[in-house]
Amino acid sequence: MSDDSFKNWRIIIFISVLAIIMIASSHSADQKVYKIARLKNEAKELRSAFVDGRSKLMRLKMESSIINKVAEKGIKISEIPPKKIKVKSHN
């Protein structure tokens, strides 16, 4: 009789350990899912910040924007276009 009860206890303990492992695995998977979602949101925010920064840079690099900025400082655009200087080396 005591041998049968020992077998029952072994099965109960084994099933309990499996249940604990399953619960721990489930919690671990949930944490990973939350972390993935958080990282995806962070990547979206960084991507939108990059696009926003790039569009601001493009606006700042526009010739009309540069002309307005230097005009505020009293610098005017030259009427004479720049010329290339060529240097010939004697070998």
PyMOL Python script that loads the backbone (N, CA, C, O; Angstrom):
from pymol import cmd

cmd.read_pdbstr("""\
ATOM      1  N   MET A   1       0.807  -1.197   0.000  1.00  0.00           N
ATOM      2  CA  MET A   1       0.000   0.000   0.000  1.00  0.00           C
ATOM      3  C   MET A   1       0.851   1.262   0.000  1.00  0.00           C
ATOM      4  O   MET A   1       0.542   2.222  -0.706  1.00  0.00           O
ATOM      5  N   SER A   2       1.908   1.266   0.778  1.00  0.00           N
ATOM      6  CA  SER A   2       2.756   2.457   0.829  1.00  0.00           C
ATOM      7  C   SER A   2       3.497   2.636  -0.487  1.00  0.00           C
ATOM      8  O   SER A   2       3.836   3.762  -0.852  1.00  0.00           O
ATOM      9  N   ASP A   3       3.755   1.547  -1.208  1.00  0.00           N
ATOM     10  CA  ASP A   3       4.426   1.638  -2.513  1.00  0.00           C
ATOM     11  C   ASP A   3       3.528   2.335  -3.539  1.00  0.00           C
ATOM     12  O   ASP A   3       4.009   3.123  -4.353  1.00  0.00           O
ATOM     13  N   ASP A   4       2.210   2.039  -3.499  1.00  0.00           N
ATOM     14  CA  ASP A   4       1.270   2.712  -4.409  1.00  0.00           C
ATOM     15  C   ASP A   4       1.164   4.195  -4.110  1.00  0.00           C
ATOM     16  O   ASP A   4       1.120   5.014  -5.028  1.00  0.00           O
ATOM     17  N   SER A   5       1.122   4.544  -2.838  1.00  0.00           N
ATOM     18  CA  SER A   5       1.012   5.957  -2.472  1.00  0.00           C
ATOM     19  C   SER A   5       2.293   6.707  -2.868  1.00  0.00           C
ATOM     20  O   SER A   5       2.225   7.877  -3.244  1.00  0.00           O
ATOM     21  N   PHE A   6       3.451   6.052  -2.790  1.00  0.00           N
ATOM     22  CA  PHE A   6       4.705   6.682  -3.197  1.00  0.00           C
ATOM     23  C   PHE A   6       4.681   6.971  -4.698  1.00  0.00           C
ATOM     24  O   PHE A   6       5.134   8.034  -5.121  1.00  0.00           O
ATOM     25  N   LYS A   7       4.164   6.051  -5.509  1.00  0.00           N
ATOM     26  CA  LYS A   7       4.047   6.256  -6.957  1.00  0.00           C
ATOM     27  C   LYS A   7       3.118   7.427  -7.260  1.00  0.00           C
ATOM     28  O   LYS A   7       3.395   8.239  -8.143  1.00  0.00           O
ATOM     29  N   ASN A   8       2.009   7.508  -6.517  1.00  0.00           N
ATOM     30  CA  ASN A   8       1.070   8.617  -6.707  1.00  0.00           C
ATOM     31  C   ASN A   8       1.728   9.956  -6.379  1.00  0.00           C
ATOM     32  O   ASN A   8       1.538  10.933  -7.103  1.00  0.00           O
ATOM     33  N   TRP A   9       2.488  10.007  -5.308  1.00  0.00           N
ATOM     34  CA  TRP A   9       3.161  11.242  -4.923  1.00  0.00           C
ATOM     35  C   TRP A   9       4.206  11.637  -5.965  1.00  0.00           C
ATOM     36  O   TRP A   9       4.377  12.818  -6.268  1.00  0.00           O
ATOM     37  N   ARG A  10       4.903  10.636  -6.511  1.00  0.00           N
ATOM     38  CA  ARG A  10       5.895  10.940  -7.546  1.00  0.00           C
ATOM     39  C   ARG A  10       5.220  11.555  -8.769  1.00  0.00           C
ATOM     40  O   ARG A  10       5.729  12.522  -9.337  1.00  0.00           O
ATOM     41  N   ILE A  11       4.093  11.010  -9.172  1.00  0.00           N
ATOM     42  CA  ILE A  11       3.363  11.538 -10.326  1.00  0.00           C
ATOM     43  C   ILE A  11       2.845  12.942 -10.035  1.00  0.00           C
ATOM     44  O   ILE A  11       2.924  13.820 -10.893  1.00  0.00           O
ATOM     45  N   ILE A  12       2.322  13.158  -8.844  1.00  0.00           N
ATOM     46  CA  ILE A  12       1.809  14.480  -8.456  1.00  0.00           C
ATOM     47  C   ILE A  12       2.939  15.510  -8.454  1.00  0.00           C
ATOM     48  O   ILE A  12       2.773  16.622  -8.955  1.00  0.00           O
ATOM     49  N   ILE A  13       4.079  15.137  -7.891  1.00  0.00           N
ATOM     50  CA  ILE A  13       5.225  16.055  -7.855  1.00  0.00           C
ATOM     51  C   ILE A  13       5.719  16.331  -9.268  1.00  0.00           C
ATOM     52  O   ILE A  13       6.029  17.474  -9.605  1.00  0.00           O
ATOM     53  N   PHE A  14       5.796  15.287 -10.100  1.00  0.00           N
ATOM     54  CA  PHE A  14       6.244  15.451 -11.481  1.00  0.00           C
ATOM     55  C   PHE A  14       5.313  16.382 -12.251  1.00  0.00           C
ATOM     56  O   PHE A  14       5.775  17.269 -12.968  1.00  0.00           O
ATOM     57  N   ILE A  15       4.016  16.186 -12.107  1.00  0.00           N
ATOM     58  CA  ILE A  15       3.039  17.049 -12.793  1.00  0.00           C
ATOM     59  C   ILE A  15       3.123  18.479 -12.261  1.00  0.00           C
ATOM     60  O   ILE A  15       2.987  19.429 -13.032  1.00  0.00           O
ATOM     61  N   SER A  16       3.344  18.646 -10.956  1.00  0.00           N
ATOM     62  CA  SER A  16       3.477  19.983 -10.369  1.00  0.00           C
ATOM     63  C   SER A  16       4.708  20.699 -10.919  1.00  0.00           C
ATOM     64  O   SER A  16       4.650  21.887 -11.238  1.00  0.00           O
ATOM     65  N   VAL A  17       5.830  19.971 -11.031  1.00  0.00           N
ATOM     66  CA  VAL A  17       7.051  20.564 -11.575  1.00  0.00           C
ATOM     67  C   VAL A  17       6.825  20.962 -13.031  1.00  0.00           C
ATOM     68  O   VAL A  17       7.247  22.043 -13.441  1.00  0.00           O
ATOM     69  N   LEU A  18       6.174  20.117 -13.815  1.00  0.00           N
ATOM     70  CA  LEU A  18       5.875  20.459 -15.207  1.00  0.00           C
ATOM     71  C   LEU A  18       4.979  21.699 -15.304  1.00  0.00           C
ATOM     72  O   LEU A  18       5.180  22.547 -16.173  1.00  0.00           O
ATOM     73  N   ALA A  19       4.004  21.798 -14.418  1.00  0.00           N
ATOM     74  CA  ALA A  19       3.111  22.960 -14.407  1.00  0.00           C
ATOM     75  C   ALA A  19       3.891  24.236 -14.087  1.00  0.00           C
ATOM     76  O   ALA A  19       3.670  25.277 -14.706  1.00  0.00           O
ATOM     77  N   ILE A  20       4.805  24.149 -13.116  1.00  0.00           N
ATOM     78  CA  ILE A  20       5.619  25.325 -12.752  1.00  0.00           C
ATOM     79  C   ILE A  20       6.503  25.742 -13.928  1.00  0.00           C
ATOM     80  O   ILE A  20       6.637  26.928 -14.229  1.00  0.00           O
ATOM     81  N   ILE A  21       7.109  24.738 -14.594  1.00  0.00           N
ATOM     82  CA  ILE A  21       7.955  25.046 -15.755  1.00  0.00           C
ATOM     83  C   ILE A  21       7.120  25.680 -16.862  1.00  0.00           C
ATOM     84  O   ILE A  21       7.571  26.624 -17.510  1.00  0.00           O
ATOM     85  N   MET A  22       5.916  25.176 -17.086  1.00  0.00           N
ATOM     86  CA  MET A  22       5.041  25.722 -18.121  1.00  0.00           C
ATOM     87  C   MET A  22       4.642  27.169 -17.793  1.00  0.00           C
ATOM     88  O   MET A  22       4.627  28.023 -18.680  1.00  0.00           O
ATOM     89  N   ILE A  23       4.325  27.440 -16.545  1.00  0.00           N
ATOM     90  CA  ILE A  23       3.941  28.796 -16.131  1.00  0.00           C
ATOM     91  C   ILE A  23       5.127  29.749 -16.302  1.00  0.00           C
ATOM     92  O   ILE A  23       4.962  30.865 -16.796  1.00  0.00           O
ATOM     93  N   ALA A  24       6.331  29.306 -15.892  1.00  0.00           N
ATOM     94  CA  ALA A  24       7.526  30.149 -16.028  1.00  0.00           C
ATOM     95  C   ALA A  24       7.814  30.423 -17.499  1.00  0.00           C
ATOM     96  O   ALA A  24       8.170  31.545 -17.861  1.00  0.00           O
ATOM     97  N   SER A  25       7.664  29.421 -18.342  1.00  0.00           N
ATOM     98  CA  SER A  25       7.893  29.588 -19.773  1.00  0.00           C
ATOM     99  C   SER A  25       6.889  30.573 -20.372  1.00  0.00           C
ATOM    100  O   SER A  25       7.242  31.402 -21.211  1.00  0.00           O
ATOM    101  N   SER A  26       5.643  30.472 -19.935  1.00  0.00           N
ATOM    102  CA  SER A  26       4.607  31.385 -20.421  1.00  0.00           C
ATOM    103  C   SER A  26       4.920  32.832 -20.033  1.00  0.00           C
ATOM    104  O   SER A  26       4.777  33.741 -20.850  1.00  0.00           O
ATOM    105  N   HIS A  27       5.348  33.042 -18.786  1.00  0.00           N
ATOM    106  CA  HIS A  27       5.698  34.398 -18.335  1.00  0.00           C
ATOM    107  C   HIS A  27       6.892  34.929 -19.128  1.00  0.00           C
ATOM    108  O   HIS A  27       6.925  36.100 -19.507  1.00  0.00           O
ATOM    109  N   SER A  28       7.860  34.064 -19.371  1.00  0.00           N
ATOM    110  CA  SER A  28       9.033  34.481 -20.138  1.00  0.00           C
ATOM    111  C   SER A  28       8.633  34.879 -21.560  1.00  0.00           C
ATOM    112  O   SER A  28       9.115  35.882 -22.086  1.00  0.00           O
ATOM    113  N   ALA A  29       7.761  34.097 -22.174  1.00  0.00           N
ATOM    114  CA  ALA A  29       7.300  34.411 -23.528  1.00  0.00           C
ATOM    115  C   ALA A  29       6.522  35.731 -23.540  1.00  0.00           C
ATOM    116  O   ALA A  29       6.686  36.535 -24.458  1.00  0.00           O
ATOM    117  N   ASP A  30       5.680  35.958 -22.531  1.00  0.00           N
ATOM    118  CA  ASP A  30       4.929  37.220 -22.446  1.00  0.00           C
ATOM    119  C   ASP A  30       5.872  38.408 -22.326  1.00  0.00           C
ATOM    120  O   ASP A  30       5.671  39.438 -22.971  1.00  0.00           O
ATOM    121  N   GLN A  31       6.909  38.260 -21.491  1.00  0.00           N
ATOM    122  CA  GLN A  31       7.869  39.355 -21.331  1.00  0.00           C
ATOM    123  C   GLN A  31       8.574  39.651 -22.648  1.00  0.00           C
ATOM    124  O   GLN A  31       8.810  40.814 -22.978  1.00  0.00           O
ATOM    125  N   LYS A  32       8.911  38.613 -23.400  1.00  0.00           N
ATOM    126  CA  LYS A  32       9.574  38.817 -24.683  1.00  0.00           C
ATOM    127  C   LYS A  32       8.644  39.509 -25.680  1.00  0.00           C
ATOM    128  O   LYS A  32       9.076  40.367 -26.450  1.00  0.00           O
ATOM    129  N   VAL A  33       7.368  39.129 -25.659  1.00  0.00           N
ATOM    130  CA  VAL A  33       6.399  39.770 -26.554  1.00  0.00           C
ATOM    131  C   VAL A  33       6.277  41.255 -26.224  1.00  0.00           C
ATOM    132  O   VAL A  33       6.251  42.091 -27.127  1.00  0.00           O
ATOM    133  N   TYR A  34       6.202  41.587 -24.929  1.00  0.00           N
ATOM    134  CA  TYR A  34       6.116  42.996 -24.526  1.00  0.00           C
ATOM    135  C   TYR A  34       7.382  43.752 -24.923  1.00  0.00           C
ATOM    136  O   TYR A  34       7.311  44.897 -25.371  1.00  0.00           O
ATOM    137  N   LYS A  35       8.539  43.114 -24.758  1.00  0.00           N
ATOM    138  CA  LYS A  35       9.794  43.762 -25.110  1.00  0.00           C
ATOM    139  C   LYS A  35       9.869  44.010 -26.619  1.00  0.00           C
ATOM    140  O   LYS A  35      10.323  45.069 -27.053  1.00  0.00           O
ATOM    141  N   ILE A  36       9.426  43.037 -27.418  1.00  0.00           N
ATOM    142  CA  ILE A  36       9.421  43.203 -28.871  1.00  0.00           C
ATOM    143  C   ILE A  36       8.502  44.346 -29.279  1.00  0.00           C
ATOM    144  O   ILE A  36       8.856  45.150 -30.142  1.00  0.00           O
ATOM    145  N   ALA A  37       7.325  44.425 -28.664  1.00  0.00           N
ATOM    146  CA  ALA A  37       6.385  45.510 -28.982  1.00  0.00           C
ATOM    147  C   ALA A  37       6.978  46.862 -28.612  1.00  0.00           C
ATOM    148  O   ALA A  37       6.844  47.832 -29.359  1.00  0.00           O
ATOM    149  N   ARG A  38       7.641  46.924 -27.448  1.00  0.00           N
ATOM    150  CA  ARG A  38       8.246  48.184 -27.013  1.00  0.00           C
ATOM    151  C   ARG A  38       9.372  48.593 -27.962  1.00  0.00           C
ATOM    152  O   ARG A  38       9.500  49.768 -28.306  1.00  0.00           O
ATOM    153  N   LEU A  39      10.185  47.628 -28.385  1.00  0.00           N
ATOM    154  CA  LEU A  39      11.279  47.942 -29.301  1.00  0.00           C
ATOM    155  C   LEU A  39      10.765  48.356 -30.682  1.00  0.00           C
ATOM    156  O   LEU A  39      11.362  49.212 -31.335  1.00  0.00           O
ATOM    157  N   LYS A  40       9.658  47.749 -31.129  1.00  0.00           N
ATOM    158  CA  LYS A  40       9.067  48.157 -32.409  1.00  0.00           C
ATOM    159  C   LYS A  40       8.584  49.601 -32.338  1.00  0.00           C
ATOM    160  O   LYS A  40       8.797  50.380 -33.267  1.00  0.00           O
ATOM    161  N   ASN A  41       7.933  49.952 -31.232  1.00  0.00           N
ATOM    162  CA  ASN A  41       7.462  51.338 -31.073  1.00  0.00           C
ATOM    163  C   ASN A  41       8.641  52.305 -31.035  1.00  0.00           C
ATOM    164  O   ASN A  41       8.595  53.384 -31.627  1.00  0.00           O
ATOM    165  N   GLU A  42       9.698  51.904 -30.332  1.00  0.00           N
ATOM    166  CA  GLU A  42      10.881  52.758 -30.253  1.00  0.00           C
ATOM    167  C   GLU A  42      11.515  52.922 -31.634  1.00  0.00           C
ATOM    168  O   GLU A  42      11.963  54.013 -31.987  1.00  0.00           O
ATOM    169  N   ALA A  43      11.553  51.844 -32.414  1.00  0.00           N
ATOM    170  CA  ALA A  43      12.110  51.923 -33.775  1.00  0.00           C
ATOM    171  C   ALA A  43      11.264  52.843 -34.648  1.00  0.00           C
ATOM    172  O   ALA A  43      11.804  53.611 -35.445  1.00  0.00           O
ATOM    173  N   LYS A  44       9.938  52.771 -34.506  1.00  0.00           N
ATOM    174  CA  LYS A  44       9.063  53.666 -35.279  1.00  0.00           C
ATOM    175  C   LYS A  44       9.315  55.125 -34.908  1.00  0.00           C
ATOM    176  O   LYS A  44       9.370  55.992 -35.780  1.00  0.00           O
ATOM    177  N   GLU A  45       9.469  55.396 -33.593  1.00  0.00           N
ATOM    178  CA  GLU A  45       9.719  56.763 -33.151  1.00  0.00           C
ATOM    179  C   GLU A  45      11.058  57.275 -33.686  1.00  0.00           C
ATOM    180  O   GLU A  45      11.165  58.415 -34.138  1.00  0.00           O
ATOM    181  N   LEU A  46      12.080  56.411 -33.627  1.00  0.00           N
ATOM    182  CA  LEU A  46      13.389  56.830 -34.125  1.00  0.00           C
ATOM    183  C   LEU A  46      13.366  57.042 -35.636  1.00  0.00           C
ATOM    184  O   LEU A  46      14.006  57.960 -36.148  1.00  0.00           O
ATOM    185  N   ARG A  47      12.628  56.192 -36.345  1.00  0.00           N
ATOM    186  CA  ARG A  47      12.529  56.345 -37.793  1.00  0.00           C
ATOM    187  C   ARG A  47      11.832  57.661 -38.133  1.00  0.00           C
ATOM    188  O   ARG A  47      12.265  58.376 -39.038  1.00  0.00           O
ATOM    189  N   SER A  48      10.752  57.986 -37.412  1.00  0.00           N
ATOM    190  CA  SER A  48      10.051  59.239 -37.701  1.00  0.00           C
ATOM    191  C   SER A  48      10.910  60.441 -37.330  1.00  0.00           C
ATOM    192  O   SER A  48      10.866  61.462 -38.016  1.00  0.00           O
ATOM    193  N   ALA A  49      11.695  60.337 -36.253  1.00  0.00           N
ATOM    194  CA  ALA A  49      12.602  61.431 -35.892  1.00  0.00           C
ATOM    195  C   ALA A  49      13.675  61.604 -36.959  1.00  0.00           C
ATOM    196  O   ALA A  49      14.067  62.728 -37.273  1.00  0.00           O
ATOM    197  N   PHE A  50      14.154  60.488 -37.520  1.00  0.00           N
ATOM    198  CA  PHE A  50      15.152  60.564 -38.590  1.00  0.00           C
ATOM    199  C   PHE A  50      14.574  61.244 -39.825  1.00  0.00           C
ATOM    200  O   PHE A  50      15.211  62.118 -40.413  1.00  0.00           O
ATOM    201  N   VAL A  51      13.365  60.843 -40.219  1.00  0.00           N
ATOM    202  CA  VAL A  51      12.731  61.431 -41.402  1.00  0.00           C
ATOM    203  C   VAL A  51      12.474  62.919 -41.175  1.00  0.00           C
ATOM    204  O   VAL A  51      12.676  63.735 -42.074  1.00  0.00           O
ATOM    205  N   ASP A  52      12.028  63.263 -39.969  1.00  0.00           N
ATOM    206  CA  ASP A  52      11.781  64.672 -39.643  1.00  0.00           C
ATOM    207  C   ASP A  52      13.076  65.473 -39.713  1.00  0.00           C
ATOM    208  O   ASP A  52      13.104  66.569 -40.273  1.00  0.00           O
ATOM    209  N   GLY A  53      14.144  64.926 -39.146  1.00  0.00           N
ATOM    210  CA  GLY A  53      15.436  65.611 -39.179  1.00  0.00           C
ATOM    211  C   GLY A  53      15.958  65.757 -40.591  1.00  0.00           C
ATOM    212  O   GLY A  53      16.520  66.791 -40.951  1.00  0.00           O
ATOM    213  N   ARG A  54      15.772  64.712 -41.397  1.00  0.00           N
ATOM    214  CA  ARG A  54      16.238  64.773 -42.782  1.00  0.00           C
ATOM    215  C   ARG A  54      15.463  65.831 -43.565  1.00  0.00           C
ATOM    216  O   ARG A  54      16.050  66.550 -44.373  1.00  0.00           O
ATOM    217  N   SER A  55      14.142  65.938 -43.336  1.00  0.00           N
ATOM    218  CA  SER A  55      13.363  66.947 -44.063  1.00  0.00           C
ATOM    219  C   SER A  55      13.744  68.357 -43.615  1.00  0.00           C
ATOM    220  O   SER A  55      13.769  69.280 -44.430  1.00  0.00           O
ATOM    221  N   LYS A  56      14.043  68.530 -42.316  1.00  0.00           N
ATOM    222  CA  LYS A  56      14.502  69.847 -41.850  1.00  0.00           C
ATOM    223  C   LYS A  56      15.835  70.205 -42.494  1.00  0.00           C
ATOM    224  O   LYS A  56      16.062  71.347 -42.894  1.00  0.00           O
ATOM    225  N   LEU A  57      16.710  69.211 -42.588  1.00  0.00           N
ATOM    226  CA  LEU A  57      18.009  69.453 -43.217  1.00  0.00           C
ATOM    227  C   LEU A  57      17.843  69.843 -44.681  1.00  0.00           C
ATOM    228  O   LEU A  57      18.523  70.746 -45.167  1.00  0.00           O
ATOM    229  N   MET A  58      16.945  69.168 -45.377  1.00  0.00           N
ATOM    230  CA  MET A  58      16.716  69.496 -46.786  1.00  0.00           C
ATOM    231  C   MET A  58      16.194  70.920 -46.933  1.00  0.00           C
ATOM    232  O   MET A  58      16.591  71.639 -47.851  1.00  0.00           O
ATOM    233  N   ARG A  59      15.296  71.331 -46.021  1.00  0.00           N
ATOM    234  CA  ARG A  59      14.788  72.710 -46.076  1.00  0.00           C
ATOM    235  C   ARG A  59      15.909  73.709 -45.799  1.00  0.00           C
ATOM    236  O   ARG A  59      15.986  74.758 -46.438  1.00  0.00           O
ATOM    237  N   LEU A  60      16.784  73.374 -44.832  1.00  0.00           N
ATOM    238  CA  LEU A  60      17.873  74.297 -44.503  1.00  0.00           C
ATOM    239  C   LEU A  60      18.899  74.394 -45.622  1.00  0.00           C
ATOM    240  O   LEU A  60      19.539  75.433 -45.787  1.00  0.00           O
ATOM    241  N   LYS A  61      19.062  73.327 -46.389  1.00  0.00           N
ATOM    242  CA  LYS A  61      20.054  73.321 -47.458  1.00  0.00           C
ATOM    243  C   LYS A  61      19.551  73.984 -48.740  1.00  0.00           C
ATOM    244  O   LYS A  61      20.329  74.204 -49.669  1.00  0.00           O
ATOM    245  N   MET A  62      18.268  74.300 -48.798  1.00  0.00           N
ATOM    246  CA  MET A  62      17.721  74.937 -49.999  1.00  0.00           C
ATOM    247  C   MET A  62      18.355  76.310 -50.185  1.00  0.00           C
ATOM    248  O   MET A  62      18.613  77.029 -49.220  1.00  0.00           O
ATOM    249  N   GLU A  63      18.597  76.652 -51.432  1.00  0.00           N
ATOM    250  CA  GLU A  63      19.277  77.917 -51.733  1.00  0.00           C
ATOM    251  C   GLU A  63      18.481  79.112 -51.215  1.00  0.00           C
ATOM    252  O   GLU A  63      19.063  80.065 -50.696  1.00  0.00           O
ATOM    253  N   SER A  64      17.164  79.069 -51.351  1.00  0.00           N
ATOM    254  CA  SER A  64      16.347  80.206 -50.892  1.00  0.00           C
ATOM    255  C   SER A  64      16.453  80.369 -49.377  1.00  0.00           C
ATOM    256  O   SER A  64      16.464  81.490 -48.870  1.00  0.00           O
ATOM    257  N   SER A  65      16.529  79.264 -48.666  1.00  0.00           N
ATOM    258  CA  SER A  65      16.666  79.337 -47.210  1.00  0.00           C
ATOM    259  C   SER A  65      18.011  79.933 -46.820  1.00  0.00           C
ATOM    260  O   SER A  65      18.099  80.750 -45.903  1.00  0.00           O
ATOM    261  N   ILE A  66      19.050  79.520 -47.522  1.00  0.00           N
ATOM    262  CA  ILE A  66      20.389  80.051 -47.237  1.00  0.00           C
ATOM    263  C   ILE A  66      20.453  81.537 -47.561  1.00  0.00           C
ATOM    264  O   ILE A  66      21.052  82.313 -46.817  1.00  0.00           O
ATOM    265  N   ILE A  67      19.835  81.935 -48.672  1.00  0.00           N
ATOM    266  CA  ILE A  67      19.817  83.355 -49.057  1.00  0.00           C
ATOM    267  C   ILE A  67      19.133  84.186 -47.969  1.00  0.00           C
ATOM    268  O   ILE A  67      19.621  85.257 -47.608  1.00  0.00           O
ATOM    269  N   ASN A  68      18.018  83.701 -47.453  1.00  0.00           N
ATOM    270  CA  ASN A  68      17.303  84.430 -46.395  1.00  0.00           C
ATOM    271  C   ASN A  68      18.139  84.528 -45.124  1.00  0.00           C
ATOM    272  O   ASN A  68      18.144  85.568 -44.465  1.00  0.00           O
ATOM    273  N   LYS A  69      18.845  83.458 -44.777  1.00  0.00           N
ATOM    274  CA  LYS A  69      19.646  83.458 -43.547  1.00  0.00           C
ATOM    275  C   LYS A  69      20.808  84.442 -43.653  1.00  0.00           C
ATOM    276  O   LYS A  69      21.070  85.199 -42.718  1.00  0.00           O
ATOM    277  N   VAL A  70      21.504  84.433 -44.787  1.00  0.00           N
ATOM    278  CA  VAL A  70      22.642  85.351 -44.920  1.00  0.00           C
ATOM    279  C   VAL A  70      22.173  86.786 -45.122  1.00  0.00           C
ATOM    280  O   VAL A  70      22.895  87.723 -44.780  1.00  0.00           O
ATOM    281  N   ALA A  71      20.973  86.972 -45.673  1.00  0.00           N
ATOM    282  CA  ALA A  71      20.438  88.331 -45.844  1.00  0.00           C
ATOM    283  C   ALA A  71      20.171  88.966 -44.482  1.00  0.00           C
ATOM    284  O   ALA A  71      20.313  90.179 -44.323  1.00  0.00           O
ATOM    285  N   GLU A  72      19.791  88.168 -43.517  1.00  0.00           N
ATOM    286  CA  GLU A  72      19.566  88.691 -42.162  1.00  0.00           C
ATOM    287  C   GLU A  72      20.861  89.233 -41.563  1.00  0.00           C
ATOM    288  O   GLU A  72      20.831  90.130 -40.721  1.00  0.00           O
ATOM    289  N   LYS A  73      21.997  88.690 -41.997  1.00  0.00           N
ATOM    290  CA  LYS A  73      23.292  89.132 -41.469  1.00  0.00           C
ATOM    291  C   LYS A  73      23.922  90.219 -42.331  1.00  0.00           C
ATOM    292  O   LYS A  73      25.035  90.669 -42.059  1.00  0.00           O
ATOM    293  N   GLY A  74      23.216  90.632 -43.357  1.00  0.00           N
ATOM    294  CA  GLY A  74      23.698  91.726 -44.197  1.00  0.00           C
ATOM    295  C   GLY A  74      24.593  91.270 -45.332  1.00  0.00           C
ATOM    296  O   GLY A  74      25.247  92.099 -45.965  1.00  0.00           O
ATOM    297  N   ILE A  75      24.640  89.996 -45.603  1.00  0.00           N
ATOM    298  CA  ILE A  75      25.464  89.487 -46.700  1.00  0.00           C
ATOM    299  C   ILE A  75      24.574  89.349 -47.930  1.00  0.00           C
ATOM    300  O   ILE A  75      23.471  88.807 -47.858  1.00  0.00           O
ATOM    301  N   LYS A  76      25.073  89.847 -49.058  1.00  0.00           N
ATOM    302  CA  LYS A  76      24.296  89.772 -50.284  1.00  0.00           C
ATOM    303  C   LYS A  76      24.943  88.789 -51.249  1.00  0.00           C
ATOM    304  O   LYS A  76      26.129  88.475 -51.147  1.00  0.00           O
ATOM    305  N   ILE A  77      24.139  88.319 -52.178  1.00  0.00           N
ATOM    306  CA  ILE A  77      24.626  87.372 -53.175  1.00  0.00           C
ATOM    307  C   ILE A  77      25.416  88.123 -54.226  1.00  0.00           C
ATOM    308  O   ILE A  77      25.032  89.214 -54.649  1.00  0.00           O
ATOM    309  N   SER A  78      26.519  87.535 -54.643  1.00  0.00           N
ATOM    310  CA  SER A  78      27.363  88.155 -55.658  1.00  0.00           C
ATOM    311  C   SER A  78      26.664  88.093 -57.005  1.00  0.00           C
ATOM    312  O   SER A  78      26.037  87.092 -57.352  1.00  0.00           O
ATOM    313  N   GLU A  79      26.783  89.173 -57.751  1.00  0.00           N
ATOM    314  CA  GLU A  79      26.193  89.213 -59.088  1.00  0.00           C
ATOM    315  C   GLU A  79      27.089  88.503 -60.101  1.00  0.00           C
ATOM    316  O   GLU A  79      26.630  88.053 -61.151  1.00  0.00           O
ATOM    317  N   ILE A  80      28.366  88.412 -59.768  1.00  0.00           N
ATOM    318  CA  ILE A  80      29.329  87.764 -60.656  1.00  0.00           C
ATOM    319  C   ILE A  80      29.451  86.295 -60.239  1.00  0.00           C
ATOM    320  O   ILE A  80      29.744  86.000 -59.080  1.00  0.00           O
ATOM    321  N   PRO A  81      29.227  85.384 -61.173  1.00  0.00           N
ATOM    322  CA  PRO A  81      29.332  83.975 -60.806  1.00  0.00           C
ATOM    323  C   PRO A  81      30.774  83.582 -60.500  1.00  0.00           C
ATOM    324  O   PRO A  81      31.701  84.196 -61.028  1.00  0.00           O
ATOM    325  N   PRO A  82      30.974  82.593 -59.675  1.00  0.00           N
ATOM    326  CA  PRO A  82      32.347  82.182 -59.329  1.00  0.00           C
ATOM    327  C   PRO A  82      33.047  81.567 -60.539  1.00  0.00           C
ATOM    328  O   PRO A  82      32.405  81.019 -61.435  1.00  0.00           O
ATOM    329  N   LYS A  83      34.373  81.670 -60.546  1.00  0.00           N
ATOM    330  CA  LYS A  83      35.169  81.115 -61.639  1.00  0.00           C
ATOM    331  C   LYS A  83      36.048  80.000 -61.080  1.00  0.00           C
ATOM    332  O   LYS A  83      36.487  80.048 -59.931  1.00  0.00           O
ATOM    333  N   LYS A  84      36.294  78.997 -61.919  1.00  0.00           N
ATOM    334  CA  LYS A  84      37.161  77.904 -61.532  1.00  0.00           C
ATOM    335  C   LYS A  84      38.602  78.319 -61.700  1.00  0.00           C
ATOM    336  O   LYS A  84      38.970  78.968 -62.680  1.00  0.00           O
ATOM    337  N   ILE A  85      39.399  77.943 -60.750  1.00  0.00           N
ATOM    338  CA  ILE A  85      40.832  78.212 -60.837  1.00  0.00           C
ATOM    339  C   ILE A  85      41.503  76.886 -61.160  1.00  0.00           C
ATOM    340  O   ILE A  85      41.357  75.909 -60.426  1.00  0.00           O
ATOM    341  N   LYS A  86      42.232  76.864 -62.253  1.00  0.00           N
ATOM    342  CA  LYS A  86      42.937  75.641 -62.654  1.00  0.00           C
ATOM    343  C   LYS A  86      44.430  75.860 -62.415  1.00  0.00           C
ATOM    344  O   LYS A  86      45.010  76.864 -62.828  1.00  0.00           O
ATOM    345  N   VAL A  87      45.018  74.900 -61.745  1.00  0.00           N
ATOM    346  CA  VAL A  87      46.444  74.953 -61.479  1.00  0.00           C
ATOM    347  C   VAL A  87      47.111  73.852 -62.273  1.00  0.00           C
ATOM    348  O   VAL A  87      46.776  72.677 -62.126  1.00  0.00           O
ATOM    349  N   LYS A  88      48.038  74.229 -63.101  1.00  0.00           N
ATOM    350  CA  LYS A  88      48.767  73.230 -63.887  1.00  0.00           C
ATOM    351  C   LYS A  88      50.093  72.961 -63.209  1.00  0.00           C
ATOM    352  O   LYS A  88      50.864  73.876 -62.918  1.00  0.00           O
ATOM    353  N   SER A  89      50.336  71.708 -62.968  1.00  0.00           N
ATOM    354  CA  SER A  89      51.615  71.379 -62.341  1.00  0.00           C
ATOM    355  C   SER A  89      52.625  71.008 -63.405  1.00  0.00           C
ATOM    356  O   SER A  89      52.280  70.385 -64.409  1.00  0.00           O
ATOM    357  N   HIS A  90      53.866  71.388 -63.188  1.00  0.00           N
ATOM    358  CA  HIS A  90      54.937  71.090 -64.145  1.00  0.00           C
ATOM    359  C   HIS A  90      55.689  69.879 -63.645  1.00  0.00           C
ATOM    360  O   HIS A  90      56.385  69.946 -62.632  1.00  0.00           O
ATOM    361  N   ASN A  91      55.553  68.776 -64.348  1.00  0.00           N
ATOM    362  CA  ASN A  91      56.250  67.547 -63.951  1.00  0.00           C
ATOM    363  C   ASN A  91      57.493  67.328 -64.733  1.00  0.00           C
ATOM    364  O   ASN A  91      58.191  66.337 -64.517  1.00  0.00           O
TER     365      ASN A  91
END
""", "prot")
cmd.dss("prot")
cmd.show_as("cartoon", "prot")
cmd.util.cbc("prot")
cmd.orient("prot")
